[in-house]
Amino acid sequence: MSETLETFRLSPSAAARVAQILASEPAQKALRVEVLAGGCSGFQYKFDLTAEQHPDDLVIQAQGATVFVDSSSLELLAGAELDFKDSLMGAHFTVKNPIAKSSCGCGTSFSVD
């Protein structure tokens, strides 16, 4: 199981922001990270708050944050890291994904060739 946990991880800033969001949304249990077909580059990341854990979810817990990743998305998130950026241009989650060959300008979609 520890090998699977190393395939997708949270940066300290992402863990802190997820924990902050979940603390303000007591009905929600976790942030769900998914990879869906579509977007301008072939695949797109989807982030949702959820109260439901699926049996095949990878559960990542760090610094008070809980993130669920479904097993089909894990294949496209191998070695990736969820990060949170807060800058003058705005605040947003981003995925640093080593298998992404290209991505769109906003960073929400990617291709793997």
Summary of the structure (lengths in Angstrom):
residues: 113
radius of gyration: 13.5
end to end distance: 28.6
largest distance: 40.0
contacts: 326
relative contact order: 0.25
helix: 21%
strand: 43%
